């Protein structure tokens, strides 16, 4: 305990946790305040990583009229001809001039590996100023609908008490993931040696979920985007399910989603947003993964409650860019009556720190609760709830 208590928390570092007690580590993380601040752009930009997050970063900077000078990627040769990078210099790490490393801001757009060791390696390679993309975008909250970079440097006594309550419901593996989630959001800290726990390939379909599937699922995909999760689901159940309901309000996403769903039996799309009540809402279209309900938008969409669908949902997946809690509040009757598996993203705002898990915990009985982080940088975190009768049916 003293070894944990006496440790000094430095942002953007990794701490070795060894065999330390989970409860001791939780106390250490939640009681110490931090001095985290977002990172504003004050020099020329270099993007590190040209995958989906790198492309999102390029769109983000373009929207803010912030010029990106370089893209650096191990697979630069494969990316040079992509339209998104056509106006900037694309280089492998070995070919970056020293004056670029010394004078420009390197924005890391990778969340599939531990970030602290990566940052240290980049600094050793000569990069003088390294920042993580979500820390940069957090400095421009309100200019672009992207909420993944939130920070929670101070926790109230109420926050701490509720985090402990959520923590106490989780098994050892889930507690470890929850600790990593808290460590990053509060301190930008990584728990060294935990990389083997994070599986970036099975978001929403961890083994505990997959093992209780039947051939009669009603899969409600809230925030269906372009149908990638639906694709995975249909493969896991071998194409055998009762129905799929895909909810996606974004105009651009709907084009690809309709093509996907048209190929499936017993499936349909609803182009509404989801919330606590049936109404209309301001919605930002055209931002891909980040399209969302957003106050101040000039476009409106229909907002429905999940209860208003009147469906016998057996698997409820919610990925709504920050609107998850409202959607859950509009699903209380459905959840109470039909007791679905629930998988809900909790990383888009600080409601996911404990409010979303607590809401579900208070709503249902005789459920198993799990927590997993599926990417680094505090993203990809999902809270799972599985009705215990599902697991019992496997045994019987």
N, C-alpha and C positions, 0 to 999 in steps of 0.2 A: 504493500500500500504506500509506504513512504517513498519508494522509488518512483511511483507514479506522481504522487503529490509534489515531490521536489523537482520534477522535470519542468523545464521552462518551455512554454509554448511559443514557438516562432512560426509565423505564417509562412506558407510555402516550403515546409520541411516535412520530412517523414520521421516518425518516431517508432522505435522498436518496442513491441508490446509483449513479446515472448509469451510466457504462460500466465500473464496477469489476469486476475479476476475481471470478468466483464463488468460487474457492478462498480468496482474500483475505477476502471477506465471510464465508465459513464460519468461518475461523479467528477472526475478530473476534467472531462471535456465540457460538461455543461456549466460548471461553476466558475471557470476562468473566462473573463471577457477577453476579446481580441481587438485589434486595431485595424481590421480589414477596411479597405476603401477601394472603390472601383478605379480602373485605370483609364484615364482619358488619353486620347491620341494627341501627342505633342511633337511628332516627327513623322517622317516617311514610313509607310507600312510595308512589311514583308509578311506574306502568309506562309506558314509552315504547315503543309498537309493539304493536298488537292482533292480529297474525297468529298463526301456529301457535306460535312461540316465546313470544309474549306470553301466549297461553292456557296454555302449559306453565308459565310463570312464575306465573300466577295459581293454578294447581293446586298448585304447589310451595309458595307462601306460605300457601295455605289449609291444606295438610297440616301446616305448622309453626305454625299459628295466628298468623301474622303478617298483620295487616290491610293490605290495599291500599286506599288512599284515592281514587286517581284513575287513570284510563287516559288517556293523551295519544296521539292518532293523527291523522294528516292526514285520514283517512277516518272521523272520529268519528261522523258522521251515519249511516253504514252499519253501525256496530258497536253503536249504542245499544240495539238491540232483541235482541241476542244474549244468550242465557241466561247465558253465562259472565260477562258484564259487568253483569248486571241490578242488582246491589247497590252499584255504585260510580258515581262521577261520570265521565262520558266527555266529553272535551273536545278540540277541535282545538288545536294549539299556540298560536295567537293568542289564545285565550280563557282561558288559564291565569292565575289571579290571581298577582300578584307575591309575595304572602306564601307561596304554595305553592313557587314557584321558590327562594325564599330559605331556607325552613325544612325542606323535605322532601327525601328521597333519591330521585333520578330513576334508575330501573333500566332501562337500555337493553336492549330485547329485539328487536334487529334484527341479522342477520348477513349481509345481502345487499348491504351497501355497506361501504366502508372505515370503520372505527369511530373512528379518531383524528380525522379531519376532522369527522365527525359530532359527536363530543364537543366539539370546539372551537367548532363552530357553536352547540351547545346552551349552552355557557358564555357565549358572546357574547350569546345571547338572554336571559341572566339567571339560568340555572340554576346554583346555587352548589355543588351536590354531585351529581356524576354518576358512576355506576358501571355496569359491564357485568354483565348477569345471571349469566353463568357465573362471574364472580369472586365474586359474592354466594353462589351455590349451593355454591361450593367451601368456604365457611366452615361449611357444614352437612352435610359429608360424613358419611355414616352415618345421617342422619335421613331421607334420600330417595334412591332409586336413580337418581342422575343423576351421570355421571362426566365430562362434557364440559369441565369447568372446570379440570382439573388444571394444575399449574404445575411446572416443573422448573428452579428458579433456579440450581442447582449441578449441574455434570456432572463425574463422575469421569473419570480418565484412560481407563478402559475404555469409558465412554460416548462420550467424544470419539473414540477410535480406531475404534469401531464405526460411529459417525455418518459419519466420513470414508470408511469402507469402503463404506457404502451410497451415499453421495454420489458416489463414484467410478464406480459402475455406471450412473449416470443420464445422460441426454442433457441438453443445455443447458436446454431448457424445463422438464424435470423438476427439475433442480437449482434453478431459480428458485423453483418451487413449494415444494420441500423447505426452502429457505432461509427463505421466508415462514412456513412451519410452525414451524421452529425458533425464528425470531425472536419469534413470538407466545408460544409455550409457555415460552420461557426468559426473555424480557424484556418481554412485552406490547408489542412493537414492531411497527410496520408499515413495510414497505419502500415508500416513496413512489414513485409512478409505475408500480406493478405491478398496478393494478386491472384493466387490460385483459386480464390473463392469467387471471383467475378467472371461470370460467363456471359460474353457479349452476344451469344447466338440464340438464346432461348427466352428472350423477354416475352412475358405473358404465358409461356408454356414450359415452366420449370417441371422437372420430373414429377413432383407431387401433384401438379395439375394434370399433366398428361396421363398419369396412371389412373385417374378416376373418370376419364372420358367414357361415354357410351355412344351407341350409334343413333341416339335419339336426342342429340343436343339442339337446343335453340340458342344459337350464338348471336348475341347482341353486340355488335362492334361499334361502339360510340367513339367517333373520331377515326373513321375508317381510312382516311387519306386516299391512297390510290389502290388499296386492296392488298397490300403486302401481308398484313396479319391474317386476312381471310385466306390468302394463298397457303400460308403455313398451317392454319387450322384445318383446312380441307385435306391437306396431305397427311396430317397427324391422325385424322379419323378415317383415312382411306376413302374419302368422298362420301362417307355414310353419316348423314345428319338429318335432323327434322327440318330445320330452317335456319337461314342466316338473315339477319336484319342489319344492314349497313347504314350508319348515320354519318353524313358528311355534308356540311353546308357550303364548302368552298367551291366556287364555280369552276376553277381550273382543275382541282383535284377530282371533281365529279366526272369529268370527261374520261379519264383513265379508269375510274372506279366503275362506271357503267359498262365499259367493255369487259372488265373482269367479272362482274356479277352476272352479266348476260349469258355467260358460259356455264353458270351453275344452276342446278335445279332448286326449286323452293326457296329462292332468295330474292330480296328486294332492297331498294335504297330509299331512304328518307333524306331529303335535302334540307332538313332543319338543323338548328342548334339545339342544345339541351340545357335545361335549367330547372330552377326550383318551382316555377309556375309557367303556365301557358301564356305567352306574351310575344312581343317582338323585341329584337335586340340589335345593337350596333355591332357590325361584324367587319373585320378586315380580311378581304379576299386577296388571293394572288401571292401569298407568302409561303406556299408549299407546306412544309411541316408546321410552320409558325402561324398560319392563318387562325384567327381566333375572335371570340367576342371581345370587343374593345371599345370602351367609352370614347366618344369623339370621332368615331368613324362616320363617314358620309353615306354608308350603305347599311341596309337593314335586312335581317332575316327573321323568319318565323322561329320562335323558341318554344319547344314542347317539353313536357315532363315525360320521363320514361314511363310513369304510371299511365299516361294517356294512351300509350300504345296497346295496353291491355293484352300483353303477351305473356305466355308461360315461359319466361326466360330461364334457361338453365346455366348459362355462362354469360356474365356481364363483364365486358372489358371496356374501360374508360380511359381514353387518352385525349384530353380536351384542352391542353395548353393553358391550364389554370382554372378552368370552369368545372373541375371534377366534383368539388364539394357541393356546388349548386345542383349539379345533375343527380348526385346521390340523394340530396334532400327531396328531389322530385321523383325518387324511385322507392320511397319507403314502403308503400303498399305492395309493390311488385316483389321487393326483397323479402318482406315479411311473409307473403303468401306463397312464393315459389322457391325461396331459399336457393338462389343461384350461387355458383362459384363466382367470386368477384376478384377481378384483377384491375387495380386502379393506379395510374401514375401519380407520384407524389412529389415530383421535383420541379414543378413549374412555378410554384410560389411557396411561401412559408406555411400555408395551410397544410402542406404535406408533412411538416415536421411532427405534428401530433394531432391536429384537428380532424383530418380525414380518417386516420386510423381510429381515433377515439369515437368518431361518429359511427363508423361501422361496428365497432366493438359494442357500443351502447344499443345499436339497432338489432343485432342478431344474438341468438343464444345457440350454444352447442356447435360452435364453429372452431376451426383451427386457423390461427393467424400466422402468416409468414411475411418476411420482408427480404427483398433482394435488390442489390444494386447491380445493374447490368452494363454500366459503363463507368469510366472515371470522370473526374470533374463534377462529381455529385449528380450526374444525370443518369437517366435510365432506371431510376429507383421506382419499384413497384411494391405496393402493399397487396397481399393476397388473403382472401378469406375462403375457406373450403368447409362446407357443411360436413359435420362428422359422419352423418349417415352415408355419405358418398364413400368414405374410407371404410366404413363398416361393411358396406355391400361387397367390397372387394374380398374381405375376409370370409364373408358368408358365401 
